[in-house]
Amino acid sequence: MAIPLVRAADVAEAAVLLEGVVRRTPLEHSRALAELVGGPVWLKTENLQRAGSFKIRGAYTRLARLTADERARGVVAASAGNHAQGVALAARLLGCPATVFMPESAPLPKVAATRAYGADIRLAGQDLAAALPAAAEHAERTGAVFIHPFDHPDVIAGQGTVGLEALDQCPDVATVVVGTGGGGLVSGVAAVVKERRPDVRVVAVQAEGAAAFPGSLAAGRPVALAQTATMADGIAVAAPSDLTLAHVQRLVDDVRTVSEEDLSRALLLCLERAKLVVEPAGVAAVAAVLADPGSFRPPVVAVVSGGNIDPLLLLKVVQHGMAAAGRYLSLRVRVPDRPGSLAGVLAELAATGVNVLEVEHERTATRLHLGEVEIFVVLETRGPGHAEDVMAALSAAGYAVSAG
């Protein structure tokens, strides 16, 4: 028997329920992406949503449809952060007690924000796969209602209001791109988009290290990954549910994966060019467009799904993104071991306009000839072209240079 899907009418009803609760987030044009794609690219900025992500939409829809008795018993959820905050905020708005189980590895700002919304926080296990059964056991023991992050029609309908808004804000949209973990957001978006505009292509994007949909689609049933490994903790879900898999099977045109380098580059682009603070999971759709712009027919709407990022992770990802974008260059330069050699290399580098970040001297490696020293430098460049110019300048000056 086929699993019934969420319909556009369900999403429209959720939109009425959410009026005055969620923000109608802006659609921001990205000139940088538009130049690559060859037509308009719009960013649906759910990172500017209440609680920092789209999750409040589904959480509030689900909680608002509970009975008074169910809300009195309280709710429980499991999440790495964004669903936790969405449930905690929705519970506060509806006067409902909330307990949230979070992995011990959950980013501290997400834990603090969830607690600030009034939820009782319990840390359980190293990942979401461990937190979910702990939350389910709590629900069975206490009578609290378990609020799954994606496996419920009300949650999917609430998340689908992102797509409803996008259709209204960009009536001529040709492609909608959605970052995907368990599939609640892309299921809801596809439900409304495909019914109202069947010509629009819907693309789901997963992190390579947490891509559960390709295997599940191939098998025709949810297949759990043995492990997930990605900086994008918000979409690090080991398996979809039967419900979200059914939506993706029947409504989504393509499922793509992006690398950690793709995510880093996209996050850096959003910071530098769009002036948007985003988290790795939130930028998956942008990463897909940036990695393969020719595959997306414009106008494109890419959903930026969240912006809750730990500042320490942001620093690391920016550095990773700069390296992936060719903005960092590591070089090894061999020179005679005599006074002034290092100064000579640094003078050549200064003339090229690079910024020297690190310098190391190596005299004892077996690969070096007698009387030879190797200088290892890390440089900040203006991009791949500038990096090539730097290497060419050192070679022209007579130095033996290689990428480090």
C-alpha positions as CSV (number, residue, x, y, z in Angstrom):
1,M,0.0,0.0,0.0
2,A,1.4,3.4,-1.0
3,I,2.2,5.8,1.7
4,P,0.0,8.9,1.5
5,L,2.0,12.1,0.8
6,V,1.6,15.5,2.1
7,R,-0.4,17.7,-0.3
8,A,-0.2,21.4,-1.2
9,A,-3.4,21.9,0.7
10,D,-1.8,20.6,3.9
11,V,1.1,23.0,3.4
12,A,-1.3,25.9,2.8
13,E,-3.1,25.0,6.1
14,A,0.2,25.0,7.9
15,A,1.0,28.4,6.5
16,V,-2.2,29.8,8.0
17,L,-1.3,28.3,11.3
18,L,2.1,29.8,11.2
19,E,1.0,33.4,10.4
20,G,2.4,35.7,13.0
21,V,4.7,33.0,14.4
22,V,7.4,32.5,11.7
23,R,9.1,35.1,9.6
24,R,8.5,35.3,5.8
25,T,12.2,35.2,5.1
26,P,13.7,37.2,2.3
27,L,14.7,36.0,-1.1
28,E,18.1,37.5,-1.8
29,H,19.7,37.6,-5.2
30,S,23.2,36.2,-5.6
31,R,25.1,37.9,-8.4
32,A,28.1,35.7,-7.8
33,L,26.1,32.5,-8.4
34,A,24.0,34.1,-11.2
35,E,27.2,34.8,-13.2
36,L,28.1,31.1,-12.9
37,V,24.6,29.7,-13.7
38,G,23.9,32.2,-16.5
39,G,20.6,33.4,-15.0
40,P,19.0,34.5,-11.7
41,V,19.9,32.7,-8.5
42,W,18.0,33.5,-5.4
43,L,18.8,32.5,-1.8
44,K,15.9,31.7,0.5
45,T,17.4,32.9,3.7
46,E,16.0,30.6,6.4
47,N,19.1,31.4,8.4
48,L,17.3,34.6,9.3
49,Q,14.3,32.7,10.6
50,R,13.3,32.6,14.3
51,A,15.7,30.3,16.2
52,G,18.1,30.5,13.2
53,S,16.6,27.8,10.9
54,F,13.5,26.5,9.1
55,K,12.9,24.0,11.9
56,I,10.4,26.3,13.8
57,R,8.0,25.9,11.0
58,G,7.6,22.1,11.3
59,A,7.9,22.1,15.1
60,Y,5.3,24.7,15.7
61,T,2.9,23.1,13.2
62,R,3.3,19.7,15.0
63,L,2.9,21.1,18.5
64,A,0.0,23.4,17.7
65,R,-2.0,20.4,16.5
66,L,-1.5,18.4,19.7
67,T,-4.5,18.2,22.1
68,A,-4.5,20.2,25.3
69,D,-3.9,16.9,27.2
70,E,-1.0,16.0,25.0
71,R,0.6,19.4,25.5
72,A,0.1,19.2,29.2
73,R,2.1,16.0,29.3
74,G,4.9,17.8,27.6
75,V,7.0,17.0,24.5
76,V,10.4,15.4,23.9
77,A,12.7,15.6,21.0
78,A,16.2,14.5,19.9
79,S,18.4,16.8,17.8
80,A,21.9,18.0,17.1
81,G,20.7,21.6,17.4
82,N,18.3,23.2,15.0
83,H,15.3,20.9,15.6
84,A,16.0,21.2,19.3
85,Q,15.8,25.0,19.1
86,G,12.6,24.8,17.0
87,V,10.9,22.5,19.4
88,A,12.0,24.5,22.4
89,L,10.8,27.8,21.0
90,A,7.5,26.3,19.8
91,A,6.9,24.7,23.2
92,R,7.6,28.1,24.9
93,L,5.2,29.9,22.6
94,L,2.5,27.3,23.2
95,G,3.1,27.0,27.0
96,C,4.2,23.3,26.8
97,P,7.1,21.7,28.8
98,A,9.9,20.4,26.5
99,T,12.7,18.0,27.1
100,V,15.4,17.7,24.4
101,F,18.0,15.0,24.1
102,M,21.1,16.2,22.3
103,P,24.3,14.4,21.4
104,E,27.3,15.1,23.6
105,S,29.0,16.4,20.5
106,A,26.3,19.0,19.9
107,P,27.8,22.5,19.3
108,L,27.7,24.5,22.6
109,P,25.9,27.5,21.2
110,K,23.1,25.3,20.0
111,V,22.9,23.7,23.4
112,A,22.9,27.1,25.1
113,A,20.2,28.5,22.8
114,T,17.9,25.5,23.3
115,R,18.2,25.8,27.0
116,A,17.6,29.6,26.8
117,Y,14.2,28.8,25.1
118,G,13.2,27.0,28.2
119,A,13.8,23.3,27.3
120,D,15.2,20.7,29.7
121,I,18.5,19.5,28.0
122,R,19.7,15.9,28.3
123,L,23.0,14.9,26.7
124,A,23.0,11.4,25.3
125,G,25.6,9.6,23.2
126,Q,28.0,10.9,20.6
127,D,25.5,11.4,17.7
128,L,21.9,11.8,16.8
129,A,21.6,8.0,16.3
130,A,22.1,7.6,20.1
131,A,20.0,10.6,21.1
132,L,16.9,9.4,19.2
133,P,16.3,6.2,21.1
134,A,17.0,7.9,24.4
135,A,14.3,10.5,23.6
136,A,11.9,7.7,22.5
137,E,12.5,5.8,25.8
138,H,11.8,9.0,27.7
139,A,8.5,9.5,25.8
140,E,7.4,5.9,26.6
141,R,8.3,6.2,30.3
142,T,6.8,9.6,31.0
143,G,3.9,9.9,28.5
144,A,5.5,12.9,26.8
145,V,4.8,13.3,23.1
146,F,7.8,12.5,20.9
147,I,8.4,15.1,18.3
148,H,10.4,13.5,15.5
149,P,12.6,15.9,13.4
150,F,11.1,14.8,10.1
151,D,8.9,11.7,10.3
152,H,5.5,13.2,10.6
153,P,3.0,14.8,8.1
154,D,2.5,17.9,10.3
155,V,6.3,18.5,10.4
156,I,6.6,18.0,6.7
157,A,3.7,20.3,6.0
158,G,5.2,23.0,8.2
159,Q,8.6,22.8,6.5
160,G,6.8,22.9,3.1
161,T,5.8,26.5,3.8
162,V,9.4,27.4,2.8
163,G,8.5,26.2,-0.7
164,L,5.1,28.0,-0.7
165,E,6.8,31.3,0.1
166,A,9.5,30.7,-2.6
167,L,6.8,30.1,-5.3
168,D,5.2,33.3,-4.3
169,Q,8.4,35.3,-4.1
170,C,9.9,33.9,-7.4
171,P,6.9,33.0,-9.7
172,D,9.2,32.1,-12.6
173,V,11.4,29.7,-10.7
174,A,12.7,26.8,-12.7
175,T,14.8,24.9,-10.1
176,V,14.5,24.6,-6.3
177,V,17.6,23.3,-4.5
178,V,17.2,22.0,-0.9
179,G,19.8,20.7,1.6
180,T,18.7,17.4,2.9
181,G,19.3,15.2,6.0
182,G,16.4,13.1,7.0
183,G,14.3,14.7,4.2
184,G,11.6,16.6,6.1
185,L,12.3,20.0,4.4
186,V,12.7,18.7,0.8
187,S,9.6,16.5,1.3
188,G,7.5,19.5,2.2
189,V,9.0,21.8,-0.4
190,A,8.5,19.2,-3.1
191,A,5.0,18.5,-2.0
192,V,3.8,22.0,-2.7
193,V,6.1,22.8,-5.6
194,K,5.3,19.7,-7.6
195,E,1.6,20.0,-7.2
196,R,1.4,23.7,-8.0
197,R,4.3,23.9,-10.5
198,P,5.1,20.4,-11.8
199,D,7.5,21.9,-14.3
200,V,9.8,23.1,-11.6
201,R,12.8,20.8,-10.9
202,V,13.4,19.9,-7.3
203,V,16.9,18.9,-6.3
204,A,17.9,17.4,-2.9
205,V,21.5,17.9,-1.7
206,Q,23.3,15.8,0.9
207,A,26.8,15.8,2.3
208,E,29.0,13.1,0.9
209,G,29.8,11.8,4.3
210,A,26.1,11.6,5.3
211,A,24.3,10.7,2.1
212,A,21.6,8.2,3.2
213,F,19.1,8.8,0.3
214,P,21.1,7.4,-2.6
215,G,21.4,3.9,-1.0
216,S,17.8,4.0,0.3
217,L,16.5,5.0,-3.1
218,A,18.4,2.2,-4.8
219,A,17.1,-0.3,-2.2
220,G,13.5,1.0,-2.3
221,R,13.5,1.2,1.5
222,P,15.3,3.2,4.2
223,V,18.9,1.9,4.6
224,A,20.9,3.2,7.5
225,L,24.5,4.4,7.0
226,A,27.1,2.7,9.3
227,Q,28.4,6.1,10.2
228,T,28.1,9.8,9.2
229,A,31.2,12.0,8.9
230,T,30.6,15.6,7.9
231,M,31.0,19.1,9.4
232,A,27.3,19.6,8.4
233,D,25.9,18.3,11.7
234,G,22.4,19.5,10.9
235,I,22.1,17.1,7.9
236,A,24.1,14.2,9.4
237,V,21.2,11.8,9.5
238,A,21.9,8.1,9.1
239,A,18.6,7.1,7.4
240,P,15.4,8.7,6.0
241,S,12.0,7.5,7.2
242,D,9.5,5.5,5.1
243,L,7.5,8.8,4.9
244,T,10.3,11.0,3.7
245,L,11.7,8.4,1.4
246,A,8.3,8.1,-0.3
247,H,8.2,11.8,-0.9
248,V,11.7,11.9,-2.4
249,Q,11.0,8.8,-4.5
250,R,7.8,10.3,-6.0
251,L,8.5,14.0,-6.1
252,V,12.2,14.9,-6.1
253,D,13.9,15.0,-9.5
254,D,17.5,14.5,-8.4
255,V,19.6,13.8,-5.3
256,R,23.1,15.2,-5.3
257,T,26.0,15.1,-2.9
258,V,28.6,17.7,-2.0
259,S,32.1,17.4,-0.5
260,E,33.4,19.1,2.6
261,E,35.4,21.4,0.3
262,D,32.2,22.3,-1.6
263,L,30.5,23.1,1.7
264,S,33.5,25.3,2.9
265,R,33.6,27.2,-0.4
266,A,29.9,27.8,-0.3
267,L,30.0,29.0,3.3
268,L,32.9,31.4,2.4
269,L,30.9,32.7,-0.6
270,C,27.9,33.4,1.6
271,L,30.0,35.3,4.1
272,E,32.0,37.3,1.6
273,R,29.5,37.9,-1.2
274,A,26.0,37.6,0.3
275,K,26.9,38.9,3.8
276,L,25.1,35.9,5.4
277,V,26.2,33.9,8.4
278,V,25.4,30.3,7.7
279,E,26.2,26.9,9.0
280,P,27.6,24.0,6.9
281,A,24.3,22.2,6.8
282,G,22.5,25.4,5.8
283,V,24.7,26.0,2.8
284,A,24.4,22.6,1.1
285,A,22.1,23.8,-1.6
286,V,24.5,26.7,-2.4
287,A,27.4,24.2,-2.4
288,A,25.7,22.1,-5.1
289,V,25.1,25.1,-7.3
290,L,28.6,26.4,-6.8
291,A,30.1,23.0,-7.6
292,D,28.2,22.3,-10.8
293,P,26.4,25.5,-12.0
294,G,25.7,24.2,-15.4
295,S,23.3,21.6,-14.0
296,F,20.8,24.0,-12.6
297,R,18.3,25.8,-14.9
298,P,17.6,29.3,-13.9
299,P,15.9,31.0,-12.2
300,V,17.2,29.0,-9.3
301,V,16.0,29.2,-5.6
302,A,18.6,27.7,-3.2
303,V,17.3,27.3,0.3
304,V,19.8,28.5,2.9
305,S,18.3,26.4,5.7
306,G,20.2,27.6,8.8
307,G,22.7,29.9,10.4
308,N,23.4,28.4,13.8
309,I,27.2,27.9,13.8
310,D,29.7,27.7,16.6
311,P,32.2,30.6,16.2
312,L,35.1,28.2,16.6
313,L,33.7,26.0,13.8
314,L,33.1,29.1,11.7
315,L,36.8,30.0,12.0
316,K,37.9,26.5,11.0
317,V,35.5,26.4,8.1
318,V,36.5,29.8,6.8
319,Q,40.1,28.7,6.8
320,H,39.1,25.4,5.1
321,G,37.1,27.3,2.5
322,M,39.9,29.7,1.8
323,A,42.2,26.8,1.1
324,A,39.6,25.1,-1.1
325,A,39.2,28.3,-3.0
326,G,42.9,28.6,-3.6
327,R,43.3,31.5,-1.2
328,Y,45.9,29.7,0.9
329,L,49.1,28.4,-0.8
330,S,51.7,26.2,0.8
331,L,55.1,26.1,-0.8
332,R,58.5,24.4,-0.3
333,V,61.5,26.3,-1.6
334,R,65.1,24.9,-1.6
335,V,67.9,27.4,-1.2
336,P,71.6,27.3,-0.3
337,D,72.2,27.1,3.4
338,R,73.9,30.5,3.9
339,P,73.0,33.8,5.5
340,G,70.5,35.9,3.6
341,S,68.8,33.0,1.8
342,L,65.5,33.2,3.8
343,A,65.5,37.0,3.5
344,G,65.9,36.6,-0.2
345,V,62.9,34.3,-0.5
346,L,60.8,36.6,1.7
347,A,61.7,39.6,-0.4
348,E,60.6,37.8,-3.6
349,L,57.3,36.9,-1.9
350,A,56.8,40.4,-0.7
351,A,57.2,41.6,-4.3
352,T,54.3,39.4,-5.4
353,G,51.9,40.9,-2.9
354,V,51.2,37.8,-0.9
355,N,50.7,37.7,2.9
356,V,53.1,35.3,4.7
357,L,51.2,33.4,7.4
358,E,53.8,30.7,8.4
359,V,57.5,30.1,7.9
360,E,59.5,26.9,8.8
361,H,63.2,26.1,8.2
362,E,64.2,22.5,7.5
363,R,67.9,21.5,7.4
364,T,68.0,17.8,8.4
365,A,65.7,16.1,6.0
366,T,67.3,13.2,4.0
367,R,65.8,14.6,0.8
368,L,68.0,17.7,1.0
369,H,71.5,17.8,-0.4
370,L,74.5,18.8,1.7
371,G,74.6,22.6,2.1
372,E,70.9,22.9,1.1
373,V,68.0,24.1,3.2
374,E,64.2,23.9,2.6
375,I,61.9,26.8,3.5
376,F,58.2,25.9,4.0
377,V,55.8,28.8,3.8
378,V,52.1,29.2,4.0
379,L,50.8,32.2,2.1
380,E,47.5,34.0,1.7
381,T,46.8,34.9,-1.9
382,R,44.1,36.6,-3.9
383,G,43.0,33.3,-5.6
384,P,44.3,30.6,-7.9
385,G,45.6,33.0,-10.5
386,H,47.6,34.9,-8.0
387,A,49.0,31.6,-6.6
388,E,50.2,30.6,-10.0
389,D,51.9,34.0,-10.4
390,V,53.7,33.6,-7.1
391,M,55.1,30.2,-8.1
392,A,56.1,31.5,-11.5
393,A,57.9,34.5,-9.9
394,L,59.9,32.3,-7.5
395,S,60.9,29.9,-10.4
396,A,61.9,32.9,-12.5
397,A,64.2,34.1,-9.7
398,G,66.0,30.8,-9.8
399,Y,64.4,29.0,-6.8
400,A,63.5,25.3,-6.8
401,V,59.8,25.5,-5.7
402,S,57.1,22.9,-5.2
403,A,53.6,22.9,-3.7
404,G,53.7,22.0,0.0
